[in-house]
Amino acid sequence: MIRLAGVGKTYPDGTVAVHELDLDVPRGSLVCLVGPSGCGKSTTLKMVNRLIEPTSGTITLDGEDITHVDPVALRRRMGYVIQQVGLFPHQTVRTNVATVPSLLGWDRRKAMARADELMDLVGLDPAQHGGRYPHQLSGGQRQRVGVARALAADPPVLLMDEPFGAVDPVVRGRLQEEFLRLQRDLQKTVLLVTHDIDEAVRMGDRVAVFAAGGRLAQYDVPAQILGKPADDFVAEFVGSARGLRRLSVTPIDRGDLEAPDGHQVRTSVDVSASLEDALATMMRYDEGVVGVTEDGRTVGVLTPNGVHRALRRSVQQA
């Protein structure tokens, strides 16, 4: 859906922010751009909606060169979420969420109804929060409002720049899970910038690792990024714990389960969970095993040995 071909950005003083970037973002996918500070990932995001103009290459949206599109009209086709949210402080939450529909000429009743629908979708009670002002919300609530506002006009593309970086780790994890739930339902085409490799591999269908000078070092599915780093930079960036990080992107395999008979099972996870979810559940409840269920029925038991087998196989297959 989004294609960047040979895209570059060089500033007048000669600084290269992005270097000959080729990137294909499939429709309905969530692609994370990750890398150290100053590597060009946010610049790339801003070139997609023309907040920054590229100096070379082409960017197309559904086959249309975006340089031939009015930039204001282009941005209204794309939701945009930033770390500090950027809510209007003197407008209520409901009015903030309805910003883009109002700019598009929706009548007030329709725009406000859409705002209430989106607040509910992101887990905010419209009756409780709609009339409040941004300063009356927690950081996590403001981020939810930012996501709701970006989705209000139902754009096909969502651009997110460090959207969960300004909140504490516990809230960040909850927001990530909530957004992944939304994405499973809405299937937007998402570009998400982060400096956190754990966030990237947890959330991304694909991950683009940027290096200094705006160079794309590797673009692949999370398991490949962790299992087969393209070069020394990627290997160092993902860290020596990349084997453990693979737990978060490795699903439970029925072949690694043992029969429930003979095990005392006190807690369980769904069969759709990752090995990380299963191991975390074991540790949280200080249990030696965890049950695995499907549609509420126990289909097997996962032991630490089963986790180990699955992880070794995952590394060998990468």
Secondary structure as GFF3:
##gff-version 3
##sequence-region A 1 318
A	DSSP	beta_strand	2	10	.	.	.	ID=ss1
A	DSSP	beta_strand	16	25	.	.	.	ID=ss2
A	DSSP	beta_strand	30	34	.	.	.	ID=ss3
A	DSSP	alpha_helix	41	48	.	.	.	ID=ss4
A	DSSP	beta_strand	56	61	.	.	.	ID=ss5
A	DSSP	beta_strand	64	65	.	.	.	ID=ss6
A	DSSP	three_ten_helix	66	68	.	.	.	ID=ss7
A	DSSP	alpha_helix	71	75	.	.	.	ID=ss8
A	DSSP	beta_strand	78	82	.	.	.	ID=ss9
A	DSSP	alpha_helix	93	97	.	.	.	ID=ss10
A	DSSP	alpha_helix	99	103	.	.	.	ID=ss11
A	DSSP	alpha_helix	108	121	.	.	.	ID=ss12
A	DSSP	alpha_helix	126	129	.	.	.	ID=ss13
A	DSSP	three_ten_helix	134	136	.	.	.	ID=ss14
A	DSSP	alpha_helix	139	151	.	.	.	ID=ss15
A	DSSP	beta_strand	157	161	.	.	.	ID=ss16
A	DSSP	alpha_helix	169	186	.	.	.	ID=ss17
A	DSSP	beta_strand	189	194	.	.	.	ID=ss18
A	DSSP	alpha_helix	197	203	.	.	.	ID=ss19
A	DSSP	beta_strand	206	211	.	.	.	ID=ss20
A	DSSP	beta_strand	215	220	.	.	.	ID=ss21
A	DSSP	alpha_helix	222	227	.	.	.	ID=ss22
A	DSSP	alpha_helix	232	238	.	.	.	ID=ss23
A	DSSP	alpha_helix	242	245	.	.	.	ID=ss24
A	DSSP	three_ten_helix	246	249	.	.	.	ID=ss25
A	DSSP	three_ten_helix	254	256	.	.	.	ID=ss26
A	DSSP	beta_strand	268	270	.	.	.	ID=ss27
A	DSSP	alpha_helix	275	284	.	.	.	ID=ss28
A	DSSP	beta_strand	290	294	.	.	.	ID=ss29
A	DSSP	beta_strand	297	302	.	.	.	ID=ss30
A	DSSP	alpha_helix	304	317	.	.	.	ID=ss31
###
